[in-house]
Every structure is written in structure tokens, then in C-alpha cells.
Amino acid sequence: MKFLTSVILAFCSIMLMFSSCSNGPTETEESAIYQCPMECEGDKTYTEEGSCPVCKMVLKLVEAEPIVDEEFDANNSIFNLSSKWNTEENETIELADLKGNVLVVVMIYTTCKAACPRLVADMRNIHDKVNDQTVRYILVSIDPENDTPERLKAFAIENQMDGEEWTFLQGTVDDVREFSNVLAVKYKQISPLDFSHSNIITVFDENGILQHQQEGLGVDNSELVAEVKELVLE
């Protein structure tokens, strides 16, 4: 009798194990939605991982939005990045040299004829609305091979961004890629002088913590401007 009971219990345990192993995909897996980071196909989405059939970039999870820390965490501050950058004044700085200022940051390249001129116009518009000389506006080139300090200086003058509150940065290819990952900016070179890229403007507080992001061209920037003004007053 004891032997029969043991057999029954063992059989039940095996059946339970198989039942657990045969469970279908979790709700998270079933609901995963992927999309091209460049939105080459508009709002088209995919249910499986892969690459965009147009630009060949890796599809991203639609839910994977940049994380904004509400409290200061030194481990997440951009001022902890060890990269060194050349400015349009041909000076070498680290991001930590910008500590103490609210930063409005965008990634562009000077030979862009499509999105970047709109991003530059958006930055000037934000600058004019904020109207505070303590805020720093940082434009990081995604084309460091061509955007030399001399070229960035000429671009700054051409676009009326040559004041002390404006800073243009040229870094190494690896450092630019690292920084773009912090900002969740995606870009890909599609020709010697042309890139496809995300259109994101990012706000960092004086401790280098990401506080706000605005995506798109020529969009309503009232929320971003209000965030910058609030950070200045803190």
C-alpha cells in the first residue's frame, strides 16, 4: 500500500512538472511590440525582434522609453562619463565641466539638410523662451570625422549660436555612441555625409540627471520650457 501511494505521488509530481513546462508564452512576451527607431514605416509595428526592412536598424521595444530619475543618483549622472570633448573654440573639456548648469542637449551634424536645421531652430526657440543666461545649450555632433572644431565654430556663427550659453561638442566615434545611448538617440550613417537619426532634445539638471525629453520636429515645446525654468529656480 505504501509502495502504491509513493508511485501515485511520483506520477502526480511528474504530471505537474510537465504541466508547468508546457505553459504558453507569458503575457509580457505576447504583448511585446517592436518598431523601427527611425520610424521609416510610420507607425508600423512588429510582434517579433528583428531589423527594419528599410534602414536595417534593430527594432526597439515600443515600451522602452528613456528612464527619468526623479532624485539625484551619482551613478546615473552624465558628469560621471570620462569622455573628453573638443568644443567649437578648440578647447578640450569633460562633461563634468558643465556641472552646475541646467543643460538642454541635442545631437545633430552640420551637413544635414533635413531634420537638423529644424532641431537647430527648435533649440533657438527654446533659448528665446527660457531667456536665462545660466542655462547651457549643448549641440553634440554625430559626425565627429567631418564636424571639426573649426567647422562647428563656423556653423555656430552661421546659425547665430555663438554666445557663451551655446556649446558645440566633437568627440570620438565611441564616445559619441556612448553618449547617444544615454540620450536614447539612434543614428546610422547612410552615406559619407548623411545620417538617419532620432530627433530628441534632452534636459539635464545641474547634477547631470536626465529630467525631460522632447521628441519630434517643430513640436509644442511649452512643457520642456516650463521644465527648464523650474529647474533654474530650484
One Martini backbone bead per residue (centre of mass of N, CA, C, O) as a GRO file, in nm:
protein
  234
    1MET     BB    1   0.058   0.061  -0.022
    2LYS     BB    2   0.300   0.253   0.002
    3PHE     BB    3   0.401   0.203  -0.283
    4LEU     BB    4   0.147   0.310  -0.433
    5THR     BB    5   0.156   0.594  -0.315
    6SER     BB    6   0.434   0.672  -0.429
    7VAL     BB    7   0.362   0.640  -0.728
    8ILE     BB    8   0.137   0.850  -0.736
    9LEU     BB    9   0.308   1.091  -0.642
   10ALA     BB   10   0.515   1.077  -0.871
   11PHE     BB   11   0.314   1.110  -1.105
   12CYS     BB   12   0.207   1.388  -1.019
   13SER     BB   13   0.478   1.536  -1.030
   14ILE     BB   14   0.530   1.492  -1.333
   15MET     BB   15   0.271   1.624  -1.439
   16LEU     BB   16   0.329   1.904  -1.313
   17MET     BB   17   0.592   1.957  -1.463
   18PHE     BB   18   0.475   1.946  -1.755
   19SER     BB   19   0.266   2.167  -1.713
   20SER     BB   20   0.474   2.394  -1.659
   21CYS     BB   21   0.645   2.360  -1.929
   22SER     BB   22   0.371   2.406  -2.126
   23ASN     BB   23   0.350   2.684  -2.103
   24GLY     BB   24   0.297   2.960  -2.237
   25PRO     BB   25   0.339   3.259  -2.301
   26THR     BB   26   0.373   3.538  -2.170
   27GLU     BB   27   0.229   3.840  -2.153
   28THR     BB   28   0.485   3.997  -2.229
   29GLU     BB   29   0.551   3.840  -2.490
   30GLU     BB   30   0.273   3.886  -2.634
   31SER     BB   31   0.296   4.223  -2.601
   32ALA     BB   32   0.528   4.265  -2.778
   33ILE     BB   33   0.655   4.569  -2.935
   34TYR     BB   34   0.793   4.671  -3.248
   35GLN     BB   35   1.015   4.942  -3.376
   36CYS     BB   36   1.141   5.174  -3.561
   37PRO     BB   37   1.350   5.435  -3.457
   38MET     BB   38   1.292   5.601  -3.744
   39GLU     BB   39   1.011   5.554  -3.870
   40CYS     BB   40   1.004   5.451  -4.177
   41GLU     BB   41   0.686   5.319  -4.136
   42GLY     BB   42   0.589   5.479  -3.917
   43ASP     BB   43   0.349   5.293  -3.715
   44LYS     BB   44   0.479   5.037  -3.764
   45THR     BB   45   0.466   4.702  -3.632
   46TYR     BB   46   0.608   4.434  -3.428
   47THR     BB   47   0.620   4.101  -3.264
   48GLU     BB   48   0.927   4.081  -3.344
   49GLU     BB   49   1.238   4.059  -3.361
   50GLY     BB   50   1.466   4.286  -3.549
   51SER     BB   51   1.476   4.455  -3.862
   52CYS     BB   52   1.462   4.706  -4.070
   53PRO     BB   53   1.380   4.702  -4.414
   54VAL     BB   54   1.509   4.989  -4.468
   55CYS     BB   55   1.762   5.068  -4.244
   56LYS     BB   56   1.846   4.802  -4.055
   57MET     BB   57   1.762   4.857  -3.782
   58VAL     BB   58   1.698   4.782  -3.473
   59LEU     BB   59   1.437   4.696  -3.311
   60LYS     BB   60   1.215   4.843  -3.077
   61LEU     BB   61   1.064   4.882  -2.793
   62VAL     BB   62   0.796   5.073  -2.734
   63GLU     BB   63   0.831   5.071  -2.409
   64ALA     BB   64   1.135   5.183  -2.444
   65GLU     BB   65   1.185   5.433  -2.244
   66PRO     BB   66   1.324   5.679  -2.103
   67ILE     BB   67   1.474   5.723  -1.793
   68VAL     BB   68   1.362   5.919  -1.513
   69ASP     BB   69   1.515   6.076  -1.255
   70GLU     BB   70   1.405   6.232  -0.960
   71GLU     BB   71   1.673   6.160  -0.821
   72PHE     BB   72   1.982   6.175  -0.719
   73ASP     BB   73   2.230   5.977  -0.912
   74ALA     BB   74   2.557   5.933  -0.959
   75ASN     BB   75   2.541   5.680  -1.157
   76ASN     BB   76   2.352   5.868  -1.377
   77SER     BB   77   2.551   6.078  -1.442
   78ILE     BB   78   2.710   6.244  -1.701
   79PHE     BB   79   2.959   6.339  -1.518
   80ASN     BB   80   3.083   6.030  -1.511
   81LEU     BB   81   3.189   6.061  -1.774
   82SER     BB   82   3.523   6.027  -1.931
   83SER     BB   83   3.494   6.193  -2.162
   84LYS     BB   84   3.631   6.383  -2.433
   85TRP     BB   85   3.600   6.727  -2.565
   86ASN     BB   86   3.550   6.934  -2.842
   87THR     BB   87   3.517   7.257  -2.914
   88GLU     BB   88   3.456   7.540  -3.108
   89GLU     BB   89   3.725   7.661  -2.946
   90ASN     BB   90   3.938   7.425  -2.914
   91GLU     BB   91   3.852   7.280  -2.650
   92THR     BB   92   3.902   7.069  -2.368
   93ILE     BB   93   3.642   6.863  -2.227
   94GLU     BB   94   3.420   6.773  -1.977
   95LEU     BB   95   3.110   6.723  -1.861
   96ALA     BB   96   3.180   6.818  -1.566
   97ASP     BB   97   3.226   7.124  -1.656
   98LEU     BB   98   2.891   7.163  -1.659
   99LYS     BB   99   2.847   7.179  -1.378
  100GLY     BB  100   2.561   7.379  -1.251
  101ASN     BB  101   2.392   7.340  -1.515
  102VAL     BB  102   2.145   7.365  -1.720
  103LEU     BB  103   2.065   7.129  -1.984
  104VAL     BB  104   2.042   7.150  -2.345
  105VAL     BB  105   2.017   6.866  -2.566
  106VAL     BB  106   2.166   6.786  -2.892
  107MET     BB  107   2.180   6.588  -3.196
  108ILE     BB  108   2.400   6.654  -3.474
  109TYR     BB  109   2.478   6.774  -3.817
  110THR     BB  110   2.606   7.010  -4.045
  111THR     BB  111   2.511   6.857  -4.332
  112CYS     BB  112   2.228   6.874  -4.273
  113LYS     BB  113   1.900   6.920  -4.464
  114ALA     BB  114   1.660   6.840  -4.269
  115ALA     BB  115   1.631   6.803  -3.942
  116CYS     BB  116   1.853   6.989  -3.810
  117PRO     BB  117   1.742   7.273  -3.876
  118ARG     BB  118   1.495   7.225  -3.691
  119LEU     BB  119   1.649   7.172  -3.427
  120VAL     BB  120   1.791   7.442  -3.420
  121ALA     BB  121   1.531   7.611  -3.412
  122ASP     BB  122   1.427   7.486  -3.149
  123MET     BB  123   1.663   7.579  -2.971
  124ARG     BB  124   1.622   7.883  -3.014
  125ASN     BB  125   1.333   7.890  -2.908
  126ILE     BB  126   1.399   7.793  -2.624
  127HIS     BB  127   1.601   8.013  -2.553
  128ASP     BB  128   1.400   8.254  -2.581
  129LYS     BB  129   1.190   8.150  -2.366
  130VAL     BB  130   1.373   8.121  -2.120
  131ASN     BB  131   1.574   8.356  -2.070
  132ASP     BB  132   1.865   8.223  -1.951
  133GLN     BB  133   2.214   8.246  -1.896
  134THR     BB  134   2.258   7.967  -1.725
  135VAL     BB  135   2.185   7.814  -1.962
  136ARG     BB  136   2.285   7.530  -2.149
  137TYR     BB  137   2.365   7.470  -2.499
  138ILE     BB  138   2.396   7.144  -2.649
  139LEU     BB  139   2.589   7.035  -2.942
  140VAL     BB  140   2.616   6.712  -3.078
  141SER     BB  141   2.810   6.535  -3.286
  142ILE     BB  142   2.760   6.250  -3.520
  143ASP     BB  143   3.020   6.378  -3.706
  144PRO     BB  144   3.343   6.385  -3.611
  145GLU     BB  145   3.507   6.372  -3.881
  146ASN     BB  146   3.375   6.656  -4.000
  147ASP     BB  147   3.317   6.800  -3.713
  148THR     BB  148   3.505   7.028  -3.648
  149PRO     BB  149   3.577   7.297  -3.465
  150GLU     BB  150   3.575   7.484  -3.712
  151ARG     BB  151   3.299   7.396  -3.821
  152LEU     BB  152   3.135   7.457  -3.563
  153LYS     BB  153   3.198   7.758  -3.553
  154ALA     BB  154   3.071   7.832  -3.825
  155PHE     BB  155   2.789   7.723  -3.752
  156ALA     BB  156   2.736   7.907  -3.510
  157ILE     BB  157   2.746   8.170  -3.670
  158GLU     BB  158   2.531   8.104  -3.890
  159ASN     BB  159   2.310   8.037  -3.631
  160GLN     BB  160   2.330   8.228  -3.385
  161MET     BB  161   2.544   8.036  -3.169
  162ASP     BB  162   2.798   8.231  -3.020
  163GLY     BB  163   2.744   8.220  -2.737
  164GLU     BB  164   2.811   8.120  -2.411
  165GLU     BB  165   2.548   7.921  -2.399
  166TRP     BB  166   2.698   7.785  -2.635
  167THR     BB  167   2.778   7.430  -2.722
  168PHE     BB  168   3.012   7.247  -2.912
  169LEU     BB  169   3.065   6.887  -2.987
  170GLN     BB  170   3.360   6.679  -3.020
  171GLY     BB  171   3.416   6.334  -3.060
  172THR     BB  172   3.439   6.027  -3.054
  173VAL     BB  173   3.282   5.764  -3.179
  174ASP     BB  174   3.243   5.616  -2.904
  175ASP     BB  175   3.144   5.862  -2.733
  176VAL     BB  176   2.899   5.927  -2.903
  177ARG     BB  177   2.760   5.654  -2.868
  178GLU     BB  178   2.738   5.662  -2.562
  179PHE     BB  179   2.571   5.924  -2.544
  180SER     BB  180   2.331   5.830  -2.720
  181ASN     BB  181   2.242   5.609  -2.518
  182VAL     BB  182   2.163   5.801  -2.289
  183LEU     BB  183   1.946   5.956  -2.492
  184ALA     BB  184   1.815   5.754  -2.702
  185VAL     BB  185   1.983   5.794  -2.965
  186LYS     BB  186   1.944   5.723  -3.306
  187TYR     BB  187   2.202   5.622  -3.549
  188LYS     BB  188   2.290   5.627  -3.915
  189GLN     BB  189   2.497   5.572  -4.172
  190ILE     BB  190   2.414   5.625  -4.537
  191SER     BB  191   2.657   5.824  -4.593
  192PRO     BB  192   2.930   6.022  -4.583
  193LEU     BB  193   2.700   6.289  -4.526
  194ASP     BB  194   2.472   6.085  -4.397
  195PHE     BB  195   2.195   6.062  -4.159
  196SER     BB  196   2.008   5.872  -3.945
  197HIS     BB  197   1.780   6.012  -3.685
  198SER     BB  198   1.691   6.123  -3.398
  199ASN     BB  199   1.447   6.369  -3.246
  200ILE     BB  200   1.609   6.489  -2.957
  201ILE     BB  201   1.544   6.672  -2.657
  202THR     BB  202   1.744   6.735  -2.363
  203VAL     BB  203   1.716   6.747  -2.001
  204PHE     BB  204   1.942   6.867  -1.751
  205ASP     BB  205   2.052   6.899  -1.458
  206GLU     BB  206   2.308   7.018  -1.248
  207ASN     BB  207   2.378   6.688  -1.202
  208GLY     BB  208   2.314   6.520  -1.479
  209ILE     BB  209   2.003   6.461  -1.483
  210LEU     BB  210   1.748   6.331  -1.636
  211GLN     BB  211   1.419   6.512  -1.692
  212HIS     BB  212   1.376   6.558  -2.016
  213GLN     BB  213   1.184   6.488  -2.326
  214GLN     BB  214   1.185   6.572  -2.683
  215GLU     BB  215   0.995   6.464  -2.967
  216GLY     BB  216   1.064   6.612  -3.265
  217LEU     BB  217   0.940   6.861  -3.503
  218GLY     BB  218   0.798   7.153  -3.419
  219VAL     BB  219   0.696   7.126  -3.140
  220ASP     BB  220   0.557   7.163  -2.846
  221ASN     BB  221   0.769   7.334  -2.586
  222SER     BB  222   0.629   7.412  -2.311
  223GLU     BB  223   0.718   7.180  -2.122
  224LEU     BB  224   1.022   7.216  -2.146
  225VAL     BB  225   1.040   7.512  -2.061
  226ALA     BB  226   0.914   7.469  -1.780
  227GLU     BB  227   1.132   7.275  -1.678
  228VAL     BB  228   1.371   7.464  -1.699
  229LYS     BB  229   1.263   7.691  -1.516
  230GLU     BB  230   1.232   7.514  -1.263
  231LEU     BB  231   1.533   7.428  -1.239
  232VAL     BB  232   1.649   7.716  -1.203
  233LEU     BB  233   1.484   7.772  -0.925
  234GLU     BB  234   1.612   7.536  -0.736
   0.00000   0.00000   0.00000
